[in-house]
Amino acid sequence: MTTATHNFDEFLKDHSLYQSAYATLEEENRLLAVSAQLVYELHRSELGQVAEEILAFIGHRFGTDFMKRYMARVNAMAELQKRFDANPSAATLGDPGARVDPDDYGLALLLSIVLTNHRFEMMRVLRRFLGELSSADGGSIVSIGSGAGYELKLIAQALPNWEIESYDTDSHMQSMARQLLGFFKVAQGMRFASLFPLEQPSREFVGKYDAVVLCEVLEHLTNAAGALYALRECLKDTGRMFVTMAINIAQEDHVFLYPDVKSCRSQMRDCGFAVEYEWLAPQSIRFLPDDREADFRKGNYIAVVSKSNNAA
């Protein structure tokens, strides 16, 4: 395991893969480089190992020009964000006609974990959640959305004796997730499937899971509340869920708008969940205030929730 270094220059010297990626970022976009350095400043004792893992797989999977592809993706997202910021609404949140290379989509998911604070903190809270589950001898957990596979890696390594299921409607993302698990030699069996019953769970799903991971999914759904109701039915009475909600973040496939933190909390409560703990992860290029909620405009609401006893 890597250890914390005393300053960012030393960190770069100690982590050559990250140093190379950061050098390209600094050359192409100084503001994004400052944002990436913030991850180090906030999480210097943890960043090294995570960055080495992710960048090793990226180099294996995407070759040497991955930073150019990442920057093109970031620039496209920035244009979408400008359009949304000029007229914030659900109609300007996404761009359903845009065509995105699935490899570029997956690459951005992975790189953003080590180059953006909100994504790094998302994985950090997920690791905490999985650590809390690991005290049980076994159980059943489902991840809705395979992503690029990093979340599944964390789940499998933290819960080796659990039954793990992963659902994703995009076969390309499932394939990338399998490749990532293979790269890290995650031998644990995992059931992959496409459609999870987010509208009306069938009898076999009701009360099935001890835990659910719902990471960066709800903003992609036209009926986010309906999905939360369905997942509540799929949890055991003692079950818990890790959930994220993107607040004012534009992306081609985002369709549900969370305009503020209050809307996230209200939806969780209205759908029958009690928040055990939460975390606000702003998209920011500056150092974060002590009170993150005071000026929160854009980023991710992250929470661990359980069934509320007050639900109808």
N, C-alpha and C positions, 0 to 999 in steps of 0.2 A: 504494500500500500504506500502511495506517495505521501509525503509530509508537507505541511504548509511551509512556504518560503516567505521571507521577510518583506519582499517587495515584488512588484509586477515584473520588473526586468529579470530578476532571478527566476521567477516562475516561468517566464518564456524560455530562458536558457535550459531549465530543467525539463521542459516539455516541448520537444522539437516539433511534434505534429501540430500542436496548438500554435506554436510560434509561427509556423508556416502559414496556417490559416489566418491568424491574426494579422500577419504582415500584408496579406492580400486585402483584408478588410480595411486596414488602415490606409492603404494606398487608394482604394476605391471609394471609401466613404468614411471620413473621419468621425462623423457623429455616431455611426454604428460601431466604430471601434471603441469610442468612449463608452457606449452602452455595453459592449462586451466586457470591458475592463471593470464595469460595475459588478458583474457576476463574480469576478475575482475578489473585489474589495469586500463583498458581502459574504462570500462563501469560500474563502481561500483554502480552508482545510479540507474541503470536499471536492473542489472543482477538478483538481489534477487527475484523480483516478477516473472520474466520469468522462472527462475530456479524452483521456487516453483510450478508454474503451470505445467510445463512439467514433472517434477519428480513425482508429484502427479499422473498424468495420467499414467506415465510409471509404477509406483508401482502397480496401479490398473490393468493395462493391461498385464504386463509382470511378475509380481511376484517379489521375492526378489533376484534372481540370475541374474538380468539383466546386471550388470556390467561385469560378466564373458562372457556373450554373446557379449557384446559390444567390449570387448578387443579382442575376437576371430575375430570379424569382422574387427577391426582396424588392427590387425596383417596381415590378408589376404590382406587388401588394401595396406599395407606397402610393401608386397612382389610384388604386381602388380606395385607399384610405382618404386621400385628398378629396375624392368625389363624395364620399360619405360625410366627411367632416364639413363640407360646404353645405350639405343638406341632409342632416342625420334622419334616417328613416329606415324602415324595413326594406323599402323599395330600392334604396341605394346601398344596402349592406353588402350585396353580392352581385355577381354577374353570371347568370346561368348560361349565357351564350359563349363564355370564354372556354377555351380548350387549354387544359393544363397537362403537361407531360407527367404521368404518374410517378416516374422516377424523380423528377424535379420536386414534386409534391412531397414524396417520402424523404428525399435528401434534406429539404427545408425543415421537416419535422425533427429530424435527428440533429442537424447542426444548430437549430434554434435552442436546443436544450443547453448547449454550452456557450452560446453567443448572446442569448437574451435572458434577462433575469426572470421574467414571468414564467418562462418555460422551465428554467432550472428549478425554480421554487415549486412548480407544479410536481415535478418528479420527487422533490425533497419531501413534500407532504405525503405523496403516495408511498414513499419508503417508510415513513412513520406509520402510516395506516397499516401497511403490510407487516411491519414489525409488531404491531399490537395484535394482529391475527396469528402470528407465528407461535404464540404460547399454546394454542390449541393443537391437539395431536393430529387433527385432520379436519377436513370440511370441504365444501363445494363453493367455488368462486367462478364468476363469469365476468369477462371483459367485453363490453360492447364497443366495438371498433378496435381492430387489431393495430391500427396505426402502422408505423414502420417496424414495430416489434419490440421496441425498447421497454415499454410498459410490461409486456408479456415476459421479457427476460427478468425484470425485477420481481414479478409475481412468482415465477417458477423458482427462482433462487431463494426467495423468502419463505415459500410455502411448499417444500419438497414433498410433503405427504398429502397434499390437497388434490382434489379433482379440479382441473382447470378447463374452462371452455372459453373460446374466443369467437366472436361473431363480427364479420365485416362483409358488406355487400360488394366490395371491390376485390376481385380475385387477384389483382396485381398487388394490392397492399398485403393481402394474405400471403402471397408468394414472398414478398420482401420480408415479412415478419418471420416466415419459416427460415429464410436465408440467414437472418440475424441470429435466430436461435441456434441454427447449425454452426455459425461462425463461433459462437461462444460455448459451443458444446453443451447446450442445455438438453440433457437427455430425457428429461421428464416428459411423459406422454401428455399431449394437449389435444383437446377436441376442437377442430376448426369447423365452422359452418357459416352460412351467409346470412340468412334472415332470422333475426330474433323477433319474437312476437311483441313488438312495442305498442301495438294498438289494443289487442285483447289476448292475454296469455292463455294458452290452452291448459287443460287440467294438469298435464305433466310438468308444467313450469311453475304452477302455483305453490308457494312455500318451499321452493327447491333449494335456494341458495343461502349460504351463510354470509356471503359477501358479494358485492357488485362493484366493478370499476367502470365508471361512466366518465371517461376522460375525453374532453373536447368533442362532444357529440351533440349536446342539446341545441346548440346554435345552428346545427345542420338540419334540424327537424321543424317542419311547419307546425306540428302539434307537440311541442316540448312538454307541456303539462300532461297530455295523454300518455306520453312515454313514461313520465315519472309515476303516474298512477299505476301503470302496468308493472313497472319494476318494483313498486311497493308490494304488489301482490306476489311477485316472484321471490321476495325475501322471506326468510323464516322470521318468526316473531322476534327473535333475538338477533336478526341479521343487521348488517351495517353496510353502508354504501359510501364510496369515495366518488365525488362528483365535482365537475368544473363547469363554469359558465363564462363565456367570453362577453365582456362588456364593451360595447362600441368598437369592436374589432371587425373591420371589413375584410372579406375574403370571397373568392369567386363562389364558393358553395355554402356560404352562410345565408340563412333565410330567416332565422328567428332573432329578433333584436332584444338584448338586455340593455336598457339604457343607463342603469345605475345599480348600485349594490342593493338598494332597497327592493328592487324588482326581483332580484335573485332570492333574497330571504323570503319575500312574500310567496313566491312560487313554491319554494320548498315547504313552507308551512301549509299553504293551501292544498298541496298534494299529499299531506299526511305525514310529513317528516319533521323530526326534531333535530336541530343542529347540535352535534356534540362539540365540535370546534370548527373554526373557519380560518381562512387565510386570504388576504388580499394581495395579489401580485400585480402591481402596475407595470404597464409598458412604459419604460422611462429611460432617458439617457442621462439623468442626473441622480445624485445621491437621494435616497428616499427619506421622507420625513418620519419622525417617530410615530406620528399619528397618520397612518396610511389612508384611513378613510376620509380624513378631513378634505382632501383635494383629489379624491379618486375620480378619474374621468375615463380611463381606458386601461384594460388589462383583464385579468382573470379572477373570478370569485371561485375559491376552492373550499370545499367543505367535506367533512365526514358526518354522515347523518344516520339516523335510525328511525324506526317507525314511531310515530307520535301516539301517545295514549289518548290524545284528544281528537284523533281522526274520526270522521263520521263512519 
